[in-house]
Amino acid sequence: MSDTYWVDGKYLPKDDVSISPLTHTFHYGLGVFEGVRSYEAKDGSVNIFRLKEHTERLLESANITGIEVEYDYADLFDAQIQVVKKSNLKNAYIRPLLYIGSERLGLDIEGIDSHAMVTCWEWPSYFGEDALEKGIDVMVSSFTRQFPNSLMTKSKISGGYVNGIMAHDQAKKNGYQEAILLDTNGFIAEGSGQNIFIVKDNVLLTPSLNCCLNGITRRSVIQFANDEGIEVVERNITRDELYTADEIFFCGTAVEITPIRSIDKKEICNGKRGEMTTLIQTKYLDVVRGKSESYQDWLTRV
Ligand SMILES: Cc1ncc(COP(=O)(O)O)c(C=O)c1O
C-alpha cells in the first residue's frame, strides 16, 4: 500500500487517515469509485493508462447516483497523478473513491457531506502469475447481473459490487477462478469485475452495453480490433455461444486481457490462449507499457 492518501484535497500519510464507523457509505453502499493502473515504460518513466476516461467515468458515476462532488475533473485528475508520484510506485493500481460522510444515517442524503479520496498500491496479477498466459477456469454464475434499472450498470457503485463479490465467491468455492454473470434476460452480461469478448469465426463478439459496465479496456479492445481490421459485433450473446466459442477472454483494468481456458468445465480453444487473444493481449500490454508508437494519447506521464 502507498503511504500517501489524498483525502478531501489534502495529501496525508496513511496513519493520519481515519473515517467514522458511521460513514454513510459503509452502511448503504452509496459511493462510487474507479480502478486505474499506472505502468513503468522501458525508459523508466511511469504512465497512467486512460486517466482521462477513468476520471470522466468517476464523475459520471457520481452524477448517476446523485453524489454531489466538491472537486472538479482537474482536481481528481491531478490527485491521481500526485498520489502515484508520492508513492514512488511504478506499476500501481490507483483507487479514487467518492463517498458520503457520517453526519447522519438514513436514506435521505440531502445535506450530508460528500468526500473524495485517492490512494494506490501494487497489485501485479489479479488471477495469479500464470493467468495471462495459461488462462483461467470460469463458471456461469447462478447469480444474475442486476437489472439496469435497479443498480445502474454504467456506474461503478460501491454497493453494486456485492452482486459481483457473491458470484466470485461462489465460483471460488466451487473450484473456479471467476464467474460470468447472465443478465436478467439470460444473455451474457460480464464477469464479476470485467468485460468479456468471444471469438467466433475470426469475429470478435461482446455483449452490447445493456447490462454491463462501459469498460475502458473494452473500448480499447474494440479500438485495437478496428485498427487491425478485425470485425467487432456488439449484441446479445447466449450461454451456449460461450460453449461453442473459438476463444474467450476477459478484459478490465485489473485483469488486463485474461484468456478463459474453460467454462463450466468445457474446454475453450483446447485450454490454450488463442491467436486473437494473444494478438489483443500483446497490443494491450505494449500500449500500457509505453512500447507502442500508437495510442500515446492514452498515456498520462506521472
Ligand atoms: C463490473 C465491471 N465490469 C467491467 C469492468 C472493466 O472495466 P475497465 O476496463 O474500465 O476497468 C470493471 C472494472 O472496472 C467492472 O467492475
The ligand as a Gaussian input file, in Angstrom:
#p B3LYP/6-31G(d) Opt

LIG

0 1
 C      -18.341000      -4.789000     -13.282000
 C      -17.174000      -4.410000     -14.118000
 N      -17.205000      -4.657000     -15.442000
 C      -16.166000      -4.340000     -16.226000
 C      -15.018000      -3.752000     -15.723000
 C      -13.892000      -3.388000     -16.631000
 O      -13.824000      -2.003000     -16.766000
 P      -12.480000      -1.249000     -17.080000
 O      -11.948000      -1.842000     -18.328000
 O      -12.884000       0.160000     -17.265000
 O      -11.580000      -1.452000     -15.927000
 C      -14.942000      -3.490000     -14.354000
 C      -13.759000      -2.848000     -13.780000
 O      -13.738000      -1.682000     -13.575000
 C      -16.047000      -3.811000     -13.543000
 O      -16.006000      -3.565000     -12.239000

